[in-house]
């Protein structure tokens, strides 16, 4: 009876939902965060932080870890897990013996955070679309096709928290805009808390705040004074919550945005021409062998390959342990196919983002997302230009995962409208994207053996 009542869109929605749970559990069993980007440095941050918890919060310096500049929020769960571990187990080396334990606990918590993020976005889209149901296969399918999600939440990273608080932020922004940003103590508090928590998650989060300033000058914004008061109060709360961390960076290292590389004077000449515009031969590798080092220091090519696949090989094709992972000899060819058919997904997202901005331009939330996509992209590009590395190590899709979540959210608004505009095309797109999901499924899974720990 239940199966007979399910429409095809609902079948897609529930299938992707169960598939996501399987992926999360599988990766918890087959991946350990220390294998991730700068894994040892993140573990050193946790080990230092946990020494002083729960009595005090003492942050590591540059001499303890090269991740000293990272805000602490993403490290609290593993640090408290480390504290609990060393008070439970018996060991001659608590530091190292607790590492696998707090790594797994972090993955479980971050997987739950990811599920919560998806749920909040589904709820927000239900309200925005004025839908009767939270079931939204359009959004769930688009965001689930992004392999970067599963890689990011499997590592100890603050970006997992950014996408969580971004989902709350989008919902709160929509509700605030519906009230024309008139004084609402509850919404001001929520926005202020979210601003502060985003700032304490990862510095990339600041790129989400710039659009709020830009939109103050929008001719569509009528009540500018109320808008300015609303966001000034929210920002003040955010500064109170997070300002201490950035003041600490400034007093210690002379910059609110300290980093573990020396910033160069900004110039487009900092990067070679192929960083911006790959040659035909370099572009050829995007669709024939999109794994390191074939796209050496290319911005868009690397982001694209790392969004849908795993260019750097920290997760799927296990570049650091080529004799251990699965399908090592064939993985480059597989990712080539992934990149080719993901052109369809990319086209759908870009087109529907444009159509959302065109058809829903009166909605503040859509205009905010448009600006947030732009500021996130160009802000990250300016960062990569200011900190050039010959191999392009600073270009990783995990670092700017907020950009892809914004794009999936925006494009799904028009995708939902397509249901009523042209049901046949809508169903056909769901079928095509579902087939792409099936083909790309291996890119969502770690290829390390179960319980592998280096």
C-alpha positions as CSV (number, residue, x, y, z in Angstrom):
1,X,0.0,0.0,0.0
2,X,2.7,2.5,1.0
3,X,4.8,1.7,-2.1
4,X,1.8,2.2,-4.4
5,X,1.2,5.6,-3.0
6,X,4.7,6.8,-3.6
7,X,5.2,9.1,-6.6
8,X,8.5,9.0,-8.5
9,X,9.8,12.2,-6.9
10,X,9.1,10.7,-3.5
11,X,10.9,7.5,-4.4
12,X,13.9,9.5,-5.4
13,X,13.8,11.5,-2.1
14,X,13.5,8.4,0.1
15,X,16.1,6.5,-1.9
16,X,18.7,9.3,-1.6
17,X,17.9,9.7,2.1
18,X,18.6,6.0,2.9
19,X,21.6,6.1,0.6
20,X,23.0,9.1,2.4
21,X,22.7,7.2,5.8
22,X,24.5,4.3,4.3
23,X,27.3,6.5,2.9
24,X,27.8,8.2,6.3
25,X,28.0,4.9,8.2
26,X,30.3,3.3,5.5
27,X,32.8,6.3,5.7
28,X,32.9,6.3,9.4
29,X,34.0,2.6,9.3
30,X,36.4,3.1,6.4
31,X,38.0,6.4,7.0
32,X,39.9,8.2,9.8
33,X,40.3,12.0,9.9
34,X,44.0,11.9,10.4
35,X,44.3,11.0,6.7
36,X,42.6,14.3,5.7
37,X,44.0,17.6,4.7
38,X,46.7,18.7,7.2
39,X,45.4,15.8,9.4
40,X,48.4,15.8,11.7
41,X,48.2,19.5,12.3
42,X,44.5,19.3,13.2
43,X,45.2,16.5,15.6
44,X,48.0,18.5,17.2
45,X,45.4,21.3,17.7
46,X,43.0,18.9,19.4
47,X,45.7,17.4,21.6
48,X,46.8,20.8,22.8
49,X,43.3,22.1,23.4
50,X,42.3,19.0,25.3
51,X,45.2,19.3,27.7
52,X,43.5,22.3,29.4
53,X,39.9,21.3,29.1
54,X,37.5,21.3,30.8
55,X,39.1,23.8,33.2
56,X,40.2,26.4,30.7
57,X,40.2,27.1,27.0
58,X,43.8,27.7,25.9
59,X,44.5,27.9,22.2
60,X,47.6,26.6,20.5
61,X,50.2,28.9,19.1
62,X,52.2,28.7,15.9
63,X,54.8,26.6,17.7
64,X,52.2,23.9,18.5
65,X,50.5,23.5,15.2
66,X,50.4,25.2,11.8
67,X,46.6,25.3,12.1
68,X,47.0,27.8,15.0
69,X,45.0,30.4,13.0
70,X,41.8,28.2,12.8
71,X,38.9,29.1,15.1
72,X,38.3,26.6,17.9
73,X,34.7,25.5,17.4
74,X,35.4,22.6,15.0
75,X,37.9,21.2,17.6
76,X,35.7,21.2,20.7
77,X,34.0,17.8,20.0
78,X,37.3,15.9,19.4
79,X,38.9,17.7,22.3
80,X,36.2,16.8,24.8
81,X,36.2,13.3,23.5
82,X,40.0,13.2,24.1
83,X,39.4,14.4,27.7
84,X,36.7,11.7,28.2
85,X,38.9,9.0,26.7
86,X,41.9,9.6,28.8
87,X,39.7,9.4,31.9
88,X,38.1,6.1,30.9
89,X,40.8,3.9,29.3
90,X,44.0,2.6,30.8
91,X,47.0,3.3,28.7
92,X,50.8,4.0,28.8
93,X,50.3,6.5,25.9
94,X,46.9,8.3,26.3
95,X,47.7,10.8,23.6
96,X,48.1,8.4,20.8
97,X,45.7,5.7,22.0
98,X,42.8,8.2,22.2
99,X,43.4,9.6,18.8
100,X,41.5,6.9,16.9
101,X,38.6,7.1,19.4
102,X,38.1,10.9,19.2
103,X,38.5,10.7,15.5
104,X,35.6,8.3,15.2
105,X,33.5,10.3,17.7
106,X,34.1,13.4,15.6
107,X,33.0,11.7,12.4
108,X,29.8,10.5,14.1
109,X,28.9,13.9,15.4
110,X,29.8,15.6,12.1
111,X,27.7,13.1,10.2
112,X,24.7,14.0,12.5
113,X,25.5,17.7,11.9
114,X,25.3,17.1,8.1
115,X,22.0,15.3,8.4
116,X,20.7,18.2,10.6
117,X,22.0,20.7,8.0
118,X,20.1,19.0,5.2
119,X,16.9,18.8,7.3
120,X,17.0,22.5,8.2
121,X,17.5,23.4,4.5
122,X,14.6,21.2,3.5
123,X,12.5,22.9,6.2
124,X,13.5,26.3,4.9
125,X,12.7,25.4,1.3
126,X,9.3,24.1,2.4
127,X,8.5,27.5,3.8
128,X,10.1,29.5,0.9
129,X,8.3,27.3,-1.7
130,X,5.1,27.3,0.3
131,X,5.0,23.6,0.0
132,X,2.9,21.3,2.1
133,X,5.7,18.7,2.6
134,X,9.3,18.8,3.5
135,X,9.9,16.2,0.8
136,X,12.1,17.9,-1.7
137,X,14.0,15.6,-4.1
138,X,15.3,18.5,-6.1
139,X,17.4,19.9,-3.4
140,X,18.4,16.6,-1.8
141,X,19.6,15.2,-5.1
142,X,21.6,18.2,-6.1
143,X,23.4,18.6,-2.8
144,X,23.9,14.8,-2.5
145,X,25.7,14.6,-5.8
146,X,28.5,16.8,-4.4
147,X,31.2,14.4,-3.3
148,X,32.9,17.2,-1.4
149,X,30.3,16.9,1.3
150,X,31.2,13.3,2.3
151,X,34.9,14.1,2.3
152,X,34.6,17.3,4.4
153,X,32.5,15.8,7.2
154,X,34.8,12.8,7.4
155,X,37.7,15.0,8.5
156,X,38.2,17.2,11.5
157,X,37.3,20.5,9.8
158,X,35.4,23.7,10.8
159,X,33.6,23.8,7.4
160,X,31.2,21.2,8.7
161,X,30.0,23.7,11.2
162,X,29.9,26.5,8.6
163,X,27.3,24.7,6.5
164,X,25.2,23.9,9.6
165,X,25.1,27.5,10.7
166,X,24.6,28.7,7.2
167,X,21.5,26.6,7.0
168,X,20.2,28.3,10.1
169,X,21.3,31.7,8.8
170,X,19.3,31.2,5.5
171,X,16.2,30.3,7.4
172,X,16.6,33.2,9.8
173,X,17.3,35.6,7.0
174,X,14.2,34.6,5.2
175,X,12.0,35.0,8.3
176,X,13.7,38.4,9.0
177,X,13.1,39.6,5.5
178,X,9.4,38.6,5.7
179,X,9.1,41.0,8.6
180,X,11.0,43.8,6.6
181,X,13.8,43.6,9.2
182,X,11.7,45.4,11.8
183,X,12.9,45.0,15.4
184,X,12.4,41.4,16.5
185,X,14.4,40.6,19.6
186,X,14.3,36.8,19.0
187,X,15.5,37.0,15.3
188,X,18.2,39.5,16.3
189,X,19.5,37.1,18.9
190,X,19.4,34.2,16.5
191,X,21.2,36.0,13.7
192,X,23.7,37.4,16.2
193,X,24.4,33.9,17.6
194,X,24.7,32.4,14.1
195,X,27.1,35.2,13.0
196,X,29.3,34.6,16.0
197,X,29.3,30.8,15.6
198,X,30.1,31.0,11.9
199,X,33.1,33.3,12.7
200,X,34.2,30.7,15.3
201,X,34.0,27.9,12.8
202,X,36.3,29.0,10.0
203,X,37.5,32.3,8.6
204,X,35.8,31.6,5.2
205,X,32.5,32.3,7.0
206,X,33.2,36.1,6.9
207,X,32.5,36.0,3.1
208,X,28.8,35.2,4.1
209,X,28.5,38.6,5.9
210,X,29.6,40.9,3.1
211,X,26.4,40.6,1.0
212,X,24.4,42.0,4.0
213,X,26.4,45.2,3.6
214,X,26.1,45.3,-0.1
215,X,22.3,44.9,0.0
216,X,21.9,47.9,2.2
217,X,22.4,50.0,-1.0
218,X,19.9,48.0,-3.0
219,X,17.1,50.1,-4.5
220,X,14.7,47.3,-3.6
221,X,15.4,47.8,0.1
222,X,12.8,50.3,1.3
223,X,13.3,50.4,5.0
224,X,17.0,51.0,5.1
225,X,17.1,52.5,8.7
226,X,15.3,49.5,10.1
227,X,17.6,47.2,8.1
228,X,20.7,48.9,9.4
229,X,19.6,48.8,13.0
230,X,18.6,45.1,12.7
231,X,21.9,44.0,11.3
232,X,24.0,46.3,13.5
233,X,22.5,44.8,16.6
234,X,22.9,41.2,15.2
235,X,26.5,42.0,14.2
236,X,27.2,43.4,17.7
237,X,26.1,40.1,19.3
238,X,28.3,38.2,16.8
239,X,31.3,40.3,17.6
240,X,30.8,39.8,21.3
241,X,30.7,36.0,20.8
242,X,33.6,35.7,18.4
243,X,35.7,38.9,18.7
244,X,38.0,37.5,21.4
245,X,39.5,34.9,19.0
246,X,40.4,37.5,16.3
247,X,41.7,39.9,18.9
248,X,43.9,37.2,20.2
249,X,45.3,36.6,16.6
250,X,45.8,40.3,16.2
251,X,47.8,40.8,19.4
252,X,49.9,37.6,18.9
253,X,50.5,37.8,15.1
254,X,49.6,41.4,14.1
255,X,46.6,40.3,11.9
256,X,43.0,39.5,12.5
257,X,43.3,37.0,9.7
258,X,46.7,35.4,10.4
259,X,47.6,32.4,8.3
260,X,50.5,29.9,8.2
261,X,51.8,31.3,4.9
262,X,53.2,34.8,4.2
263,X,50.8,37.0,2.3
264,X,52.1,38.5,-0.9
265,X,51.2,41.9,-2.1
266,X,48.1,41.4,-4.2
267,X,48.7,41.1,-7.9
268,X,47.2,39.0,-10.5
269,X,50.8,38.3,-11.6
270,X,51.2,36.3,-8.3
271,X,49.8,33.3,-10.2
272,X,50.8,32.1,-13.7
273,X,48.4,32.6,-16.6
274,X,47.3,28.9,-16.6
275,X,46.0,29.4,-13.0
276,X,43.2,31.4,-14.5
277,X,43.1,30.0,-18.1
278,X,44.4,26.5,-18.5
279,X,45.9,25.5,-21.8
280,X,44.0,23.0,-24.0
281,X,46.4,20.2,-22.9
282,X,45.8,21.0,-19.2
283,X,42.1,21.2,-19.8
284,X,42.2,17.8,-21.5
285,X,43.2,16.2,-18.1
286,X,40.0,17.6,-16.4
287,X,38.1,15.0,-18.4
288,X,40.7,12.3,-18.8
289,X,42.8,12.1,-15.6
290,X,41.5,14.6,-13.0
291,X,43.7,13.5,-10.1
292,X,46.9,15.1,-8.8
293,X,49.3,16.3,-10.2
294,X,47.7,16.6,-13.7
295,X,45.9,19.9,-12.9
296,X,48.8,21.5,-11.2
297,X,47.8,24.9,-9.8
298,X,44.7,25.5,-11.8
299,X,41.9,27.2,-10.0
300,X,38.6,26.3,-11.7
301,X,39.8,23.0,-13.0
302,X,40.9,21.8,-9.5
303,X,37.7,23.1,-7.8
304,X,35.5,21.4,-10.4
305,X,37.4,18.1,-10.1
306,X,37.5,18.2,-6.3
307,X,33.8,19.1,-6.1
308,X,32.6,16.0,-8.0
309,X,35.5,13.7,-7.4
310,X,38.7,13.7,-5.2
311,X,41.5,15.5,-7.1
312,X,43.9,15.5,-4.2
313,X,43.4,11.9,-3.3
314,X,43.0,12.2,0.5
315,X,39.7,10.3,0.6
316,X,38.7,8.2,-2.4
317,X,41.7,7.1,-4.3
318,X,44.1,7.1,-1.3
319,X,47.1,8.8,-3.0
320,X,49.1,8.5,0.2
321,X,48.7,4.7,0.4
322,X,48.5,3.5,-3.2
323,X,49.2,-0.1,-2.2
324,X,46.2,-0.2,0.2
325,X,43.1,1.4,-1.4
326,X,40.8,-0.2,-4.0
327,X,40.7,0.4,-7.7
328,X,43.9,2.5,-7.7
329,X,44.8,1.7,-11.4
330,X,41.4,2.6,-12.7
331,X,40.3,5.5,-10.4
332,X,41.7,8.2,-12.7
333,X,39.6,6.9,-15.6
334,X,36.6,6.6,-13.3
335,X,36.9,10.2,-12.2
336,X,37.3,11.3,-15.8
337,X,33.8,9.8,-16.4
338,X,32.5,11.5,-13.3
339,X,33.8,14.9,-14.5
340,X,32.2,14.4,-17.9
341,X,28.7,13.5,-16.8
342,X,28.9,16.0,-13.9
343,X,28.9,18.7,-16.6
344,X,25.1,18.0,-16.7
345,X,24.7,18.6,-13.0
346,X,26.9,21.7,-13.2
347,X,24.8,23.1,-16.0
348,X,21.5,22.4,-14.2
349,X,22.8,24.1,-11.0
350,X,24.2,27.2,-12.9
351,X,21.1,27.5,-15.1
352,X,18.6,27.1,-12.2
353,X,20.6,29.6,-10.0
354,X,20.2,32.1,-12.9
355,X,16.5,31.3,-13.3
356,X,15.9,31.6,-9.6
357,X,17.5,35.0,-9.5
358,X,15.4,36.0,-12.5
359,X,12.0,34.7,-11.4
360,X,12.4,35.4,-7.7
361,X,14.3,38.6,-7.8
362,X,11.9,40.3,-5.4
363,X,12.8,37.8,-2.7
364,X,15.5,39.0,-0.4
365,X,16.8,35.5,0.4
366,X,17.4,34.8,-3.3
367,X,19.2,38.1,-3.8
368,X,21.3,37.4,-0.6
369,X,22.3,34.0,-1.9
370,X,23.3,35.5,-5.3
371,X,25.6,37.9,-3.6
372,X,26.9,35.3,-1.2
373,X,27.8,33.0,-4.1
374,X,29.7,35.9,-5.7
375,X,31.5,37.1,-2.6
376,X,32.4,33.5,-1.6
377,X,33.8,32.7,-5.0
378,X,35.8,35.9,-5.6
379,X,36.9,36.1,-1.9
380,X,38.3,32.7,-2.2
381,X,39.9,33.5,-5.5
382,X,41.6,36.6,-4.0
383,X,42.9,34.4,-1.2
384,X,44.4,31.9,-3.6
385,X,46.1,34.8,-5.5
386,X,47.4,36.3,-2.3
387,X,48.9,33.0,-1.1
388,X,50.3,31.4,-4.2
389,X,51.7,27.9,-4.0
390,X,53.3,26.2,-7.0
391,X,51.3,23.0,-6.6
392,X,48.0,24.8,-5.9
393,X,47.6,23.2,-2.4
394,X,45.3,26.1,-1.2
395,X,42.7,25.2,-3.9
396,X,40.4,22.6,-2.3
397,X,36.7,22.5,-2.6
398,X,36.3,21.6,1.1
399,X,37.6,25.1,2.0
400,X,34.8,26.8,0.2
401,X,32.0,24.2,0.6
402,X,29.6,27.0,1.6
403,X,29.6,28.2,-2.1
404,X,28.3,24.9,-3.3
405,X,25.6,24.6,-0.6
406,X,24.4,28.1,-1.5
407,X,24.3,27.2,-5.2
408,X,22.3,23.9,-4.5
409,X,19.9,25.8,-2.3
410,X,19.2,28.6,-4.8
411,X,18.9,26.3,-7.9
412,X,16.5,24.0,-6.1
413,X,14.1,26.9,-5.6
414,X,13.6,27.1,-9.4
415,X,13.8,23.3,-9.7
416,X,10.8,23.1,-7.4
417,X,8.9,25.6,-9.6
418,X,9.6,23.5,-12.6
419,X,7.2,20.9,-11.2
420,X,4.3,23.1,-12.1
421,X,5.8,24.7,-15.1
422,X,6.7,21.6,-17.0
423,X,6.1,18.3,-15.2
424,X,7.6,16.2,-18.1
425,X,11.0,18.0,-18.1
426,X,11.0,18.0,-14.3
427,X,10.6,14.2,-14.2
428,X,13.2,13.7,-16.9
429,X,15.7,15.8,-15.0
430,X,15.1,13.8,-11.9
431,X,15.7,10.6,-13.8
432,X,19.0,11.9,-15.4
433,X,20.3,13.2,-12.1
434,X,19.4,10.0,-10.3
435,X,21.4,8.0,-12.9
436,X,24.3,10.3,-12.5
437,X,24.1,9.8,-8.7
438,X,24.2,6.0,-9.3
439,X,27.2,6.4,-11.5
440,X,29.1,8.7,-9.2
441,X,28.3,6.6,-6.1
442,X,31.9,5.4,-5.7
443,X,33.1,8.9,-5.4
444,X,31.1,9.3,-2.2
445,X,32.9,6.5,-0.5
446,X,36.3,6.2,1.1
447,X,38.4,3.5,-0.6
448,X,40.4,2.7,2.5
449,X,40.0,-0.7,4.2
450,X,37.8,-0.9,7.2
451,X,39.2,0.5,10.4
452,X,42.5,1.4,8.7
453,X,44.7,3.7,10.8
454,X,48.2,4.7,9.7
